[in-house]
Structure formats: structure tokens, C-alpha cells
Amino acid sequence: MEITTDHLLGGRVCLRQPQTGYRVAIDAVLLAAATPAVPGQRILDLGTGVGAAALCLATRVADTTVIGLEFQPELATLARDNITANALDGRVRVIEGDLLAPPPELFRDRFDLVMANPPFLKAGAHTPAANRSRAAANGEGEATLADWIACAATLLRPRGTLTLIHRADRVDEVLARLHPRFGGVVLFPLWPRAGAVAAKRILVSARKDVRSPATFAAGLVLHNDGRGYSAQTEMILFGGESLQIRNQPLGRA
């Protein structure tokens, strides 16, 4: 497997990843930026891959502990290498395992936050990629969207927050799967550019055992008219800024 060395957050995160197959995109950086972590919290990154989101979050928020769960052994190995390369041993750790049967050590202490970038394509509704890693990242296998959300609910503490990124055209299914374990849902569209252009991606924030109604946020415009990134997006992708998608403090129901 040929490996490339790339950088995120304007060079603050070094990332080794396979040259072919699934490649880390901006989704992982946006997911980490939208996860409302504060120092002292424990965060679970479901399906961490080579660790991009986990590394970005730990780099952005000091004194957090991030655990990544990864099913593919070769990606888990790369994620561990990336942790060491970024001097985050002790704060970021990868556990190899299946979210359909989470490793027992994940149950020792519930997590304050869970973040996830589940496969976007529904099982049986697409032709899987020839590359195994790309196929697992892009399309659902044995673990469906319902399984990803159920795993998050099991491992989160009460009133903990799940943040995930998904296709906007599956938001109805996301909402259905969140009910009834989650409430206080915030839908945060990622607009390709300003104007009458439909969002293709959406960030979703939901809180376990909370009954507040769902709300829509204004969202983020990713590109300006010249097709380059908008100023706010650049600050998130390259400057390491957070992306606040909730208007209310997290302590409120």
C-alpha cells in the first residue's frame, strides 16, 4: 500500500494516508470543527479511519481525550502512526473494533461527545467501489445508518452530544433514526455557494435524552463566487477555527 503525507489545518496536522482508495476530504475537518468540545471532555470518533477528525479536534481543543474506533486494521495502524507523528500520544488513541459489537473498554466510561462521518450511500442502492477501503468509507455495509446512531446513543452519557455529517438528501432518515433517543436536533446545511443552490452535505447535532424540538441553522457557505473557499471556510479548514452550529448553551435542554 503506497502512502502519501498530507497536511490539514494549515499544516498543523500531518496525515499519512493511502495514495489510492478513500482519501480524506474537508468533511473530516468540518466535522471536527463542529464538534463542541471543551477541555477535559472525552470524545469518541466513530469510524476514525486514519484519524483525521480525531487529530483535528485534539489539535484545536487542548486537554481533550479522543478515542477513535476503526474496523479496518490497516487504517487503524496508519491512525496510530499519525497520532505519534503529531505528538498526540496520551491524548488520542485508536481502538480496533466493530461498532456493531463495540469493544468492552469503550463502556468503562461514557463519552461526553461522539462525532461520526458515516458512509453516505445506502446499502443496496449503489455499486460498491472496487477498492475495499473506498467501498467501506462511501457505502454502507453490514452497519447501516441506524447502527451508527444506535452505537453513539449507547456510548454517550445522558445529555451528551452527537455530531455527524451526512448527505442532505438523507436528512429525513437521519431524523427518523435519531428519534426517540435524541432531541434538540440542529440541522446545519453546508451550501456549495451563496444563492439558489441546494446543499449536498449537512451537519447534524443532536443531544441524548433531550426533548427539545429540531431547528434549522443558517449553515455555512463553502465557496465564494470565484469557486475558492469562502473566508469563513478558509478559517475553519486552514486556521483551525471552530464551527458553532448551536445557538443555545449546551447545558440547556
Summary of the structure (lengths in Angstrom):
residues: 253
radius of gyration: 17.0
end to end distance: 47.3
largest distance: 49.6
contacts: 832
relative contact order: 0.15
helix: 29%
strand: 31%
